[in-house]
Amino acid sequence: MELTGSMNMIGYGLAAIGPGIGIGLIFAAYISGVARQPEAQGRLQSIAILGFALAEALAIIGIALAFVL
């Protein structure tokens, strides 16, 4: 059995699961926090957006490495 194509893309596809799950957990915690303390929405929203940006940056770095390597 011969594989054709780039194994890097298969690896990236598997590695993209991590940031996807992380983003889901970040916003699940944000929704839970706002439901418990609505007055803290502003502070929690900025933390959630920062966490989203960092998790998404990992996915972007991963796809860049998949193309380079």
BAFI-959524 format. One record per atom (N, C-alpha, C): residue in three letters; x, y, z. Coordinates in steps of 0.2 Angstrom, whole numbers, padded with zeros to 4 digits, always signed. Example, Ala and Ser with C-alpha at 12.3 -4.5 7.8 and 13.67 -1.06 7.14 Angstrom:
BEGIN
ALA+0066-0028+0039ALA+0062-0022+0039ALA+0066-0016+0039SER+0064-0011+0035SER+0068-0005+0036SER+0064+0000+0039
end
This chain:
BEGIN
MET+0004-0006+0000MET+0000+0000+0000MET+0004+0006+0000GLU+0003+0010-0005GLU+0008+0016-0006GLU+0003+0023-0004LEU+0006+0027+0000LEU+0003+0033+0002LEU+0006+0039-0003THR+0001+0042-0005THR+0003+0048-0009THR+0000+0054-0006GLY+0004+0060-0007GLY+0002+0066-0004GLY+0007+0068+0002SER+0005+0073+0005SER+0009+0075+0010SER+0007+0073+0017MET+0012+0069+0021MET+0010+0067+0027MET+0010+0073+0032ASN+0013+0079+0031ASN+0013+0084+0035ASN+0006+0087+0036MET+0002+0087+0031MET-0005+0089+0031MET-0009+0084+0035ILE-0008+0078+0035ILE-0011+0073+0040ILE-0010+0075+0047GLY-0003+0076+0048GLY-0001+0078+0055GLY-0004+0084+0057TYR-0005+0089+0053TYR-0008+0095+0055TYR-0015+0094+0056GLY-0018+0090+0052GLY-0025+0089+0054GLY-0027+0086+0060LEU-0022+0081+0062LEU-0023+0079+0069LEU-0021+0084+0075ALA-0016+0088+0073ALA-0014+0093+0078ALA-0019+0098+0079ALA-0023+0100+0074ALA-0028+0105+0074ALA-0033+0103+0079ILE-0034+0097+0081ILE-0039+0095+0086ILE-0038+0098+0093GLY-0032+0099+0095GLY-0030+0102+0101GLY-0032+0109+0102PRO-0030+0114+0097PRO-0033+0121+0098PRO-0041+0121+0097GLY-0044+0117+0093GLY-0051+0117+0093GLY-0054+0115+0099ILE-0052+0110+0103ILE-0054+0108+0109ILE-0053+0114+0114GLY-0047+0117+0114GLY-0045+0122+0118GLY-0050+0128+0118ILE-0051+0130+0112ILE-0056+0136+0110ILE-0063+0134+0113GLY-0065+0128+0112GLY-0072+0126+0115GLY-0072+0126+0122LEU-0066+0124+0126LEU-0066+0125+0133LEU-0066+0132+0135ILE-0062+0136+0132ILE-0062+0143+0134ILE-0068+0146+0134PHE-0072+0145+0128PHE-0079+0149+0128PHE-0084+0145+0132ALA-0083+0139+0134ALA-0088+0136+0139ALA-0087+0138+0145ALA-0080+0140+0147ALA-0079+0143+0154ALA-0081+0150+0154TYR-0081+0153+0149TYR-0083+0160+0148TYR-0091+0161+0149ILE-0094+0156+0146ILE-0102+0156+0146ILE-0104+0154+0153SER-0100+0150+0156SER-0102+0147+0163SER-0100+0153+0168GLY-0095+0157+0167GLY-0093+0162+0172GLY-0098+0168+0171VAL-0100+0169+0165VAL-0105+0175+0164VAL-0112+0173+0167ALA-0114+0166+0166ALA-0120+0164+0169ALA-0120+0165+0177ARG-0114+0163+0180ARG-0114+0164+0187ARG-0113+0171+0190GLN-0109+0175+0186GLN-0108+0182+0189GLN-0109+0187+0182PRO-0115+0189+0181PRO-0116+0193+0175PRO-0112+0200+0175GLU-0111+0202+0182GLU-0107+0208+0182GLU-0100+0208+0180ALA-0097+0202+0180ALA-0090+0201+0178ALA-0089+0200+0170GLN-0095+0201+0166GLN-0094+0200+0159GLN-0089+0203+0156GLY-0088+0210+0157GLY-0082+0213+0154GLY-0075+0211+0155ARG-0074+0209+0161ARG-0067+0206+0163ARG-0067+0199+0160LEU-0072+0195+0160LEU-0071+0188+0158LEU-0071+0188+0150GLN-0074+0193+0147GLN-0074+0193+0140GLN-0067+0195+0137SER-0063+0199+0140SER-0057+0201+0138SER-0052+0195+0139ILE-0053+0192+0144ILE-0049+0186+0146ILE-0050+0180+0141ALA-0057+0179+0139ALA-0058+0174+0134ALA-0056+0176+0127ILE-0056+0182+0125ILE-0054+0184+0119ILE-0046+0183+0118LEU-0042+0185+0124LEU-0035+0183+0124LEU-0034+0176+0123GLY-0037+0172+0127GLY-0036+0165+0127GLY-0038+0162+0120PHE-0043+0164+0117PHE-0045+0162+0110PHE-0039+0164+0105ALA-0036+0170+0106ALA-0031+0172+0101ALA-0025+0168+0102LEU-0023+0166+0108LEU-0017+0162+0110LEU-0018+0155+0107ALA-0024+0152+0108ALA-0025+0145+0105ALA-0025+0145+0098GLU-0028+0150+0095GLU-0028+0151+0088GLU-0021+0152+0085ALA-0017+0155+0088ALA-0010+0157+0086ALA-0006+0150+0086LEU-0008+0145+0090LEU-0005+0139+0090LEU-0007+0135+0084ALA-0013+0136+0082ALA-0015+0132+0076ALA-0012+0135+0070ILE-0011+0142+0069ILE-0008+0145+0064ILE-0001+0144+0063ILE+0003+0143+0069ILE+0010+0141+0069ILE+0011+0134+0067GLY+0006+0130+0069GLY+0006+0123+0066GLY+0005+0122+0059ILE+0001+0126+0056ILE+0000+0125+0048ILE+0006+0128+0045ALA+0009+0134+0048ALA+0015+0136+0045ALA+0021+0131+0045LEU+0021+0128+0050LEU+0027+0122+0051LEU+0025+0116+0046ALA+0019+0115+0045ALA+0017+0109+0041ALA+0019+0111+0034PHE+0018+0117+0032PHE+0020+0119+0025PHE+0028+0120+0024VAL+0031+0122+0029VAL+0039+0123+0029VAL+0042+0116+0029LEU+0040+0112+0034LEU+0043+0105+0035LEU+0040+0101+0030
end
